[in-house]
Amino acid sequence: MKMVTLKQLKEDLSGWAEKAAKGESIQVTKYNKPYITLVRSNTQDLHIGSRYGKGTLKCVIKGGLGGLSLKYLSEDRDGIT
């Protein structure tokens, strides 16, 4: 089992995640104490329903908001109430 600090994990998360995905256990430490362990995911525990990826997305607001959401976001950023 490899050991890595939380800081090192943050700096190269994708690299450490790739190693864990290949089956290597990685002990993450915080303040020199064991914090978490990265391990490969067990896909047998993952449930994917028969409708996965077959759904469609549709707008729930008919006609949209006509730019009102952008207006309110802009006012919020400018501090106008």
Secondary structure as UniProt FT lines:
FT   STRAND          2..5
FT   HELIX           6..11
FT   HELIX           13..21
FT   TURN            22..23
FT   STRAND          26..30
FT   TURN            31..32
FT   STRAND          33..38
FT   HELIX           43..45
FT   TURN            50..53
FT   TURN            62..63
FT   TURN            66..67
FT   HELIX           68..78
//
